[in-house]
Amino acid sequence: MVRRVRRGELRAGFGVLPIIDTMLWVERVAHEPFCVGLAEHHRLAGSSRLAARELSNETLVWIPRHAHPLFYGQIVNYLLTVKFNPRRFLEAHTITQALDFAAHGAGIALVPYSASRFQRPGVTFRPLTDDLIQFETALFVRKDRMQTPIKDFIAVALSAIAALKLNSVGT
């Protein structure tokens, strides 16, 4: 999506941080912690919450590096600090594919917390306690395209996101 916004094919986009591009105005609009999806019979399934260091000897099912190299690198660098072996990644192209791998015992799916709303037989979800790794979503626009219609869109989008956050706090 970043390429499409840069080329002018889209006026604005939403994407996962980090987004490093001097042509773009980037505003973080949301963040979400990680959780893991694991087979119900997995030895860690009895824990109510997990720390990333508890996964250091496990195979993690996660996004391919090419999907978002900066995000991938950021997360791998964190996992290295907790002694995780990056050779133990199994790539999945979708969250449902990652959960299928987990259900069959091939590894533990590292997914956004919102994925825990998915129902996948044989998979249980556990939140991660590590606050230093999370999904951060941003709104981005080319700086040279910041005319009034785009500024109006940004204002409406940010207002709607703020309202969603406020409503979710009350539920």
C-alpha positions in Angstrom: 0.0 0.0 0.0 2.9 2.4 0.7 4.1 2.0 -2.9 0.6 2.7 -4.2 0.3 5.9 -2.1 3.8 7.0 -3.1 2.9 6.5 -6.8 -0.3 8.5 -6.4 -2.6 5.5 -7.1 -4.1 6.0 -3.6 -4.5 9.2 -1.8 -4.1 7.7 1.7 -3.4 4.3 3.2 -3.4 2.4 6.5 -0.5 0.1 7.3 1.6 -1.5 9.9 4.5 0.5 11.4 7.4 1.0 10.9 6.9 3.0 7.8 10.1 5.0 7.0 9.6 7.2 4.0 10.5 10.9 3.9 7.8 11.5 1.2 5.0 10.4 3.5 3.2 12.0 6.5 2.7 9.1 8.9 0.5 9.2 12.0 0.2 6.2 14.4 -3.5 5.6 14.9 -3.7 2.4 16.8 -1.7 -0.3 18.6 -2.5 -3.8 19.5 -0.5 -6.4 21.6 0.5 -9.8 20.3 -1.0 -13.0 21.5 -0.2 -16.6 20.5 -2.5 -19.3 19.2 -1.4 -22.8 20.2 -2.7 -26.3 20.0 -5.1 -27.0 22.9 -2.8 -30.0 24.0 0.4 -27.9 23.9 2.4 -27.9 27.1 2.0 -24.1 27.4 -1.8 -24.1 26.9 -2.3 -24.2 30.7 -0.8 -20.8 31.2 -3.1 -17.8 31.3 -0.5 -15.4 29.9 2.9 -16.0 28.3 6.1 -14.1 28.0 8.1 -14.2 24.7 11.0 -15.8 26.5 8.8 -18.8 27.3 8.6 -19.4 23.5 12.4 -19.4 22.9 12.5 -23.1 22.2 9.3 -23.2 20.2 8.6 -22.9 16.5 6.8 -19.6 15.8 4.4 -19.4 12.9 4.5 -15.8 11.6 4.5 -13.6 8.6 7.1 -14.0 5.8 10.0 -11.5 5.9 9.1 -10.2 2.5 5.6 -9.2 3.7 7.0 -6.3 5.8 10.8 -6.4 6.2 11.0 -3.5 8.7 8.3 -4.9 10.9 9.7 -8.4 10.6 13.2 -7.1 11.6 11.9 -5.1 14.5 10.1 -8.2 16.0 13.0 -10.6 15.3 15.5 -8.2 17.0 13.3 -8.1 20.1 13.0 -11.9 20.1 16.8 -12.2 19.9 17.0 -10.3 23.2 15.0 -13.1 24.8 17.2 -15.8 23.3 14.8 -16.9 20.5 16.3 -18.7 17.6 15.1 -17.0 14.4 15.7 -20.2 12.4 12.6 -21.5 14.2 10.2 -19.4 12.2 7.6 -21.1 10.1 6.0 -18.6 7.6 2.3 -18.3 7.1 0.7 -15.9 4.6 -2.5 -15.4 6.5 -3.7 -15.5 10.1 -6.0 -18.4 9.3 -3.1 -20.4 7.8 -1.0 -19.7 11.0 -3.8 -20.9 13.1 -4.1 -24.1 11.0 -0.4 -24.7 11.6 -0.9 -24.2 15.3 -3.9 -26.5 15.4 -1.9 -29.3 13.8 0.9 -28.8 16.3 3.4 -27.5 13.8 4.2 -24.4 15.9 2.8 -21.5 17.9 1.1 -18.8 15.9 2.2 -15.2 16.7 -0.8 -13.1 15.9 -2.4 -9.8 16.8 -4.6 -10.0 19.9 -7.7 -9.3 17.8 -7.1 -12.7 16.0 -8.3 -14.3 19.3 -11.8 -13.6 18.1 -11.4 -16.2 15.4 -12.8 -19.6 16.2 -10.5 -22.4 15.2 -11.1 -25.8 16.6 -8.1 -27.2 18.4 -6.5 -23.7 19.0 -6.4 -21.8 22.3 -5.2 -18.2 22.6 -3.0 -16.7 25.2 -1.9 -13.0 25.5 1.8 -12.1 25.5 3.0 -10.1 28.4 5.7 -8.3 26.4 4.7 -4.7 26.0 7.7 -3.9 23.8 6.4 -5.8 20.8 3.1 -4.9 19.3 1.3 -4.1 16.1 1.1 -0.4 15.4 -1.2 0.8 12.7 -0.6 4.1 10.9 -2.4 6.4 8.5 -0.1 7.8 5.8 -0.4 10.3 3.0 2.1 11.8 0.6 3.3 15.1 2.0 2.9 16.9 -1.3 -0.8 15.8 -1.5 -1.9 17.4 1.8 -4.6 19.6 0.2 -7.9 20.4 1.9 -9.8 17.2 0.9 -7.0 15.0 2.3 -6.7 17.1 5.4 -10.5 16.8 5.8 -10.3 13.0 5.3 -7.5 12.8 7.9 -9.5 14.7 10.4 -12.6 12.6 9.9 -10.6 9.3 10.0 -8.7 10.3 13.2 -11.9 11.4 14.8 -13.6 8.1 14.0 -10.7 6.1 15.3 -10.7 8.1 18.5 -14.4 7.5 18.9 -13.9 3.8 18.4 -11.2 3.7 21.0 -13.4 5.6 23.4 -16.3 3.2 22.8 -14.1 0.2 23.3 -12.9 1.4 26.7 -16.5 1.5 27.9 -17.3 -2.1 26.8 
